[in-house]
Amino acid sequence: MSAATGRHHRQEILPQIGPEGQARLAASGAVIVGVGALGCVAADLLARAGVGRIRLVDRDIVERTNLQRQTLFTERDAAEAMPKAEAARRRLLEIDAGLGVEGMIADMTAANAERLLIEGGAAQARVVLDCTDNYETRYLINDVLVKHGVGLIYGGAVATRGMAMPVLPGGACLRCVFPEPPPLEARETCDTGGVLNAATAIVGAMQAGLAVRWLVGDLRAEDAALARIDAWRMSFAAAPVGAMRDPECPCCGLRRLEFLSGERGSAPATLCGRSAVQVAPEGGVGRLDLGALEARLAPHGDASRTAFLLRAALREEGVTLTVFADGRAIVHGVTDAARARSIYARYIGS
């Protein structure tokens, strides 16, 4: 194959990348946390850009409501309740069979965050993309990467708006720019505000572009900026954050890693976009025997099992359980965390 017809030729002729930069991408990797709307776009673009290794971390399964904006998934993935990390892994290998792609079906907590982000992942990758949809996980990722000196690309989107920002070693961390999560009543989500797929596509693409710049060595902490877009009004604004590093920041200044230590965070998670709550047992339960659980739940409703999970429609409760081998469960049909925990304890165990 001639150089002019190589997979990445059109990218290599960019003076910002060139053959040397393309080689650096091939030797690098990225960890993407959250394979939803932002993560799908970012993973797709990084795979096509030639990033050699991609680790995908996600706790959820594909549902029909995801298909409006989560571009790596199909109706078949939704019908089979495929874990997002696995469905995305398969799709990326269809794009480039030579990629090193790893799907991690896991809920990131203080107990496993360093393993998911660092061990065999970000230590080689040098960059993590935060494509999550909750503040506690964002601050947990920030704690881990500040501790280990790894680059972070933050992104978020809701309704028609979005933002993206690089958080790089030596510069302002996420808590320097956003010291505290907003109160619960002020948090707009895709449940309450909806979401435009063009907005998530733009933000995911911005995250991928920032990651490529960082991996080829063309992005410095002092140049970091917070970009805000509105895809409906076609507006764009960017504010420099490189000088916002706070010596009194609890994370990068004082090194009080409150989310990594477990001092903060770890509440049951109401999942964006549908009536469902994720429940995880305190301290984890190891590996569940899904076959035994299927037999135990069968008298209570229709239960079926795949290689990745167990689903059971519980007649008495009017809800559906999706249970993973690590003990996590998504309780579909509820929004109240206390009721979700009660159902979990009754049918799976406390």
C-alpha positions as CSV (number, residue, x, y, z in Angstrom):
1,M,0.0,0.0,0.0
2,S,1.4,3.4,-0.9
3,A,1.8,6.2,1.6
4,A,-0.9,8.2,-0.2
5,T,-3.5,5.4,0.3
6,G,-2.6,4.4,3.9
7,R,-5.3,4.5,6.5
8,H,-4.0,7.6,8.2
9,H,-2.5,9.5,5.3
10,R,-4.9,12.4,5.4
11,Q,-4.1,13.0,9.0
12,E,-0.3,12.5,8.7
13,I,-0.1,15.3,6.1
14,L,-1.3,17.8,8.8
15,P,1.8,19.7,9.9
16,Q,0.6,19.4,13.5
17,I,0.9,15.6,13.4
18,G,3.1,14.3,10.5
19,P,4.6,10.8,10.5
20,E,6.2,11.3,13.8
21,G,3.0,12.3,15.5
22,Q,1.2,9.4,13.9
23,A,3.8,7.1,15.3
24,R,3.3,8.5,18.7
25,L,-0.5,8.0,18.5
26,A,0.1,4.3,17.5
27,A,2.3,3.8,20.5
28,S,-0.1,5.5,22.9
29,G,-3.5,4.8,24.2
30,A,-6.5,6.3,26.0
31,V,-8.9,5.3,28.7
32,I,-12.5,6.4,28.1
33,V,-14.7,6.4,31.1
34,G,-18.4,6.3,30.2
35,V,-19.3,4.9,26.8
36,G,-22.5,7.0,26.4
37,A,-23.0,9.8,24.0
38,L,-19.7,11.6,24.5
39,G,-17.7,8.3,24.9
40,C,-19.1,6.8,21.7
41,V,-18.0,9.8,19.6
42,A,-14.6,10.1,21.3
43,A,-13.8,6.4,21.1
44,D,-14.9,6.3,17.4
45,L,-12.6,9.2,16.5
46,L,-9.6,8.1,18.5
47,A,-9.9,4.6,17.0
48,R,-10.0,6.1,13.5
49,A,-7.1,8.5,14.3
50,G,-4.9,5.5,15.0
51,V,-4.5,5.6,18.8
52,G,-3.0,2.2,19.4
53,R,-4.8,1.1,22.7
54,I,-8.2,2.1,23.9
55,R,-9.7,0.9,27.2
56,L,-13.5,1.4,27.6
57,V,-15.0,1.6,31.1
58,D,-18.8,1.6,31.5
59,R,-21.3,0.1,34.0
60,D,-24.4,0.2,31.8
61,I,-26.2,-1.7,29.1
62,V,-27.5,-0.5,25.7
63,E,-31.2,0.6,25.6
64,R,-33.4,2.0,22.9
65,T,-33.3,5.5,24.3
66,N,-29.6,5.5,23.9
67,L,-29.7,5.1,20.1
68,Q,-30.7,8.8,19.5
69,R,-27.2,9.9,20.4
70,Q,-24.9,7.0,21.2
71,T,-23.4,6.4,17.8
72,L,-21.6,3.1,18.2
73,F,-24.7,1.1,19.1
74,T,-27.5,-0.6,17.1
75,E,-31.0,-1.9,17.7
76,R,-29.5,-5.3,18.0
77,D,-27.3,-4.2,20.9
78,A,-30.4,-2.7,22.6
79,A,-32.5,-5.9,22.0
80,E,-29.8,-8.0,23.5
81,A,-29.2,-5.7,26.4
82,M,-25.5,-5.7,25.5
83,P,-23.1,-4.0,28.0
84,K,-22.0,-0.7,26.4
85,A,-18.3,-1.5,27.0
86,E,-18.6,-4.8,25.1
87,A,-20.8,-3.4,22.3
88,A,-18.4,-0.5,21.7
89,R,-15.4,-2.8,21.8
90,R,-16.8,-5.0,19.1
91,R,-17.7,-2.0,17.0
92,L,-14.2,-0.4,17.2
93,L,-12.7,-3.7,16.1
94,E,-14.9,-3.6,13.0
95,I,-13.5,-0.1,12.3
96,D,-9.8,-1.2,12.8
97,A,-9.1,-4.9,13.6
98,G,-5.6,-4.0,14.5
99,L,-6.5,-1.9,17.5
100,G,-5.9,-3.0,21.1
101,V,-9.3,-2.5,22.5
102,E,-10.4,-3.6,26.0
103,G,-13.9,-3.4,27.4
104,M,-14.3,-3.1,31.2
105,I,-17.9,-3.7,32.4
106,A,-17.6,-2.0,35.7
107,D,-18.9,0.7,37.9
108,M,-16.0,3.0,38.9
109,T,-15.7,3.4,42.7
110,A,-13.0,4.5,45.1
111,A,-12.1,0.8,45.5
112,N,-11.4,0.1,41.9
113,A,-10.7,3.4,40.2
114,E,-6.9,3.1,40.3
115,R,-7.1,-0.4,38.8
116,L,-9.4,0.7,36.0
117,L,-7.5,3.9,35.2
118,I,-3.9,3.1,35.9
119,E,-3.1,-0.6,35.9
120,G,-2.3,-1.5,32.3
121,G,-4.2,1.5,31.2
122,A,-3.5,5.2,31.7
123,A,0.1,4.5,32.9
124,Q,0.9,3.7,29.2
125,A,-1.9,5.8,27.7
126,R,-1.1,9.2,29.4
127,V,-4.6,10.3,28.9
128,V,-8.1,9.6,30.3
129,L,-11.3,11.0,28.8
130,D,-14.0,11.7,31.3
131,C,-17.3,11.0,29.4
132,T,-19.3,10.3,32.5
133,D,-22.7,11.7,33.5
134,N,-22.3,12.2,37.3
135,Y,-20.2,14.6,39.4
136,E,-19.0,12.1,42.0
137,T,-17.3,9.9,39.4
138,R,-15.7,13.0,37.7
139,Y,-14.1,14.1,41.0
140,L,-13.0,10.6,41.6
141,I,-11.2,10.4,38.2
142,N,-9.7,13.8,38.9
143,D,-8.3,12.5,42.3
144,V,-6.7,9.5,40.7
145,L,-5.1,11.3,37.8
146,V,-3.7,14.1,40.0
147,K,-2.2,11.5,42.2
148,H,-0.5,9.7,39.3
149,G,0.2,12.7,37.1
150,V,-1.9,11.6,34.1
151,G,-3.7,13.9,31.6
152,L,-7.5,14.2,31.8
153,I,-9.9,15.5,29.1
154,Y,-13.1,16.6,30.7
155,G,-16.4,16.8,28.8
156,G,-20.1,17.3,29.6
157,A,-23.3,18.0,27.7
158,V,-27.0,18.4,28.5
159,A,-29.9,19.9,26.5
160,T,-28.2,21.8,23.6
161,R,-25.2,22.9,25.6
162,G,-21.8,21.3,26.3
163,M,-18.3,22.0,27.5
164,A,-14.8,20.5,27.3
165,M,-11.5,21.2,29.0
166,P,-8.1,19.6,29.3
167,V,-6.8,19.0,32.9
168,L,-3.1,18.4,32.6
169,P,-0.2,17.7,35.0
170,G,1.1,20.9,36.5
171,G,-2.0,22.9,35.7
172,A,-5.3,23.6,37.2
173,C,-7.2,20.4,38.2
174,L,-11.0,19.9,37.9
175,R,-11.6,21.1,41.5
176,C,-9.6,24.3,40.9
177,V,-12.1,25.2,38.2
178,F,-15.2,23.6,39.8
179,P,-14.4,23.4,43.5
180,E,-17.7,21.6,44.5
181,P,-20.4,19.7,42.7
182,P,-23.6,21.7,42.3
183,P,-26.4,20.9,44.8
184,L,-28.7,18.1,43.7
185,E,-31.6,20.4,42.9
186,A,-29.5,22.4,40.5
187,R,-28.2,19.5,38.5
188,E,-29.8,19.5,35.1
189,T,-29.8,16.0,33.5
190,C,-30.9,14.5,30.2
191,D,-34.0,13.3,32.1
192,T,-35.0,16.9,33.1
193,G,-33.5,18.9,30.2
194,G,-33.3,16.5,27.3
195,V,-30.3,16.3,25.1
196,L,-29.5,17.2,21.5
197,N,-27.3,14.7,19.7
198,A,-25.5,17.4,17.8
199,A,-24.4,18.8,21.2
200,T,-23.0,15.5,22.4
201,A,-21.3,14.9,19.0
202,I,-19.5,18.3,19.2
203,V,-18.3,17.8,22.7
204,G,-17.1,14.2,22.1
205,A,-15.3,15.4,19.0
206,M,-13.6,18.3,21.0
207,Q,-12.5,15.7,23.6
208,A,-11.0,13.5,21.0
209,G,-9.2,16.5,19.4
210,L,-7.7,17.6,22.7
211,A,-6.6,14.0,23.4
212,V,-4.8,13.8,20.1
213,R,-3.1,17.1,20.7
214,W,-1.9,15.9,24.1
215,L,-0.7,12.6,22.8
216,V,1.3,14.1,20.0
217,G,2.9,16.7,22.3
218,D,1.1,19.8,21.1
219,L,-0.9,20.8,24.2
220,R,0.5,22.4,27.4
221,A,-1.1,22.9,30.8
222,E,-0.7,26.6,30.7
223,D,-2.6,26.7,27.4
224,A,-5.7,25.0,28.9
225,A,-9.1,26.5,28.3
226,L,-12.7,25.7,29.2
227,A,-14.7,25.7,25.9
228,R,-18.5,26.1,26.0
229,I,-20.8,25.5,23.1
230,D,-24.5,25.7,22.3
231,A,-25.3,23.5,19.3
232,W,-28.7,25.1,18.8
233,R,-27.7,28.7,18.8
234,M,-24.3,27.9,17.1
235,S,-22.4,29.8,19.8
236,F,-18.9,29.1,21.1
237,A,-16.8,30.6,23.9
238,A,-13.6,29.7,25.6
239,A,-12.0,30.9,28.8
240,P,-8.4,30.3,29.8
241,V,-8.0,28.2,32.9
242,G,-4.2,27.6,32.8
243,A,-3.6,30.2,35.5
244,M,-6.4,29.0,37.8
245,R,-4.4,26.4,39.7
246,D,-5.3,27.0,43.4
247,P,-2.7,26.2,46.0
248,E,-5.6,25.7,48.5
249,C,-7.4,23.3,46.2
250,P,-8.3,20.2,48.3
251,C,-7.1,17.9,45.5
252,C,-4.0,19.2,43.6
253,G,-3.0,21.8,46.2
254,L,-3.5,20.1,49.6
255,R,-3.5,16.5,48.3
256,R,-6.7,15.6,50.2
257,L,-8.0,13.1,47.7
258,E,-11.5,13.0,49.3
259,F,-13.2,11.0,46.5
260,L,-10.4,8.5,46.1
261,S,-10.3,7.9,49.9
262,G,-14.0,7.2,49.9
263,E,-14.7,10.1,52.3
264,R,-17.1,11.5,49.7
265,G,-19.2,10.0,46.9
266,S,-20.5,6.5,46.4
267,A,-24.2,7.1,46.6
268,P,-26.7,5.0,44.6
269,A,-26.8,6.3,41.1
270,T,-30.0,7.4,39.3
271,L,-29.2,6.7,35.6
272,C,-29.6,9.5,33.1
273,G,-32.3,9.1,30.5
274,R,-34.6,6.6,32.1
275,S,-36.3,5.5,35.4
276,A,-33.6,3.4,36.8
277,V,-31.3,3.3,39.8
278,Q,-28.0,1.4,40.1
279,V,-27.3,-0.3,43.4
280,A,-24.0,-1.8,44.4
281,P,-23.3,-3.7,47.6
282,E,-21.1,-2.1,50.2
283,G,-17.6,-3.3,49.8
284,G,-18.5,-5.5,46.8
285,V,-19.5,-9.1,46.9
286,G,-16.9,-10.7,44.6
287,R,-18.3,-12.7,41.7
288,L,-22.0,-13.7,41.7
289,D,-23.1,-17.0,40.4
290,L,-25.6,-15.8,37.9
291,G,-26.8,-19.3,37.1
292,A,-27.8,-19.8,40.8
293,L,-29.4,-16.4,41.0
294,E,-31.4,-17.1,37.8
295,A,-32.8,-20.2,39.4
296,R,-33.6,-18.3,42.6
297,L,-35.4,-15.5,40.8
298,A,-37.3,-17.7,38.3
299,P,-40.4,-18.2,40.6
300,H,-40.7,-14.4,40.9
301,G,-40.8,-13.6,37.2
302,D,-39.2,-14.1,33.8
303,A,-35.4,-14.4,34.1
304,S,-32.8,-14.8,31.4
305,R,-29.1,-14.8,31.4
306,T,-26.3,-14.0,28.9
307,A,-22.5,-14.3,29.2
308,F,-22.5,-10.8,30.8
309,L,-25.6,-10.4,32.9
310,L,-28.9,-11.6,34.2
311,R,-32.2,-9.9,33.6
312,A,-35.4,-10.6,35.6
313,A,-38.8,-9.0,35.4
314,L,-40.2,-9.2,38.9
315,R,-44.0,-9.6,38.9
316,E,-44.5,-8.7,42.6
317,E,-42.5,-5.4,42.3
318,G,-43.4,-4.3,38.8
319,V,-39.7,-3.7,38.0
320,T,-36.9,-5.3,36.0
321,L,-33.5,-6.2,37.5
322,T,-30.3,-6.2,35.5
323,V,-27.6,-7.9,37.6
324,F,-23.9,-8.1,36.7
325,A,-21.5,-10.7,37.9
326,D,-19.7,-8.1,40.1
327,G,-22.9,-7.8,42.3
328,R,-24.1,-4.5,40.8
329,A,-27.8,-4.3,39.8
330,I,-29.8,-1.8,37.8
331,V,-33.3,-1.6,39.1
332,H,-35.5,-0.4,36.1
333,G,-38.8,1.2,36.8
334,V,-37.9,3.2,39.9
335,T,-36.3,6.5,40.6
336,D,-36.3,6.3,44.4
337,A,-32.9,5.1,45.7
338,A,-34.3,3.7,49.0
339,R,-36.8,1.5,47.1
340,A,-34.1,0.3,44.8
341,R,-31.9,-0.7,47.7
342,S,-34.9,-2.5,49.3
343,I,-35.6,-4.5,46.2
344,Y,-31.9,-5.3,45.9
345,A,-31.7,-6.6,49.4
346,R,-34.9,-8.6,49.1
347,Y,-34.0,-10.5,45.9
348,I,-30.2,-10.5,45.8
349,G,-29.1,-9.9,49.3
350,S,-27.8,-7.2,51.6
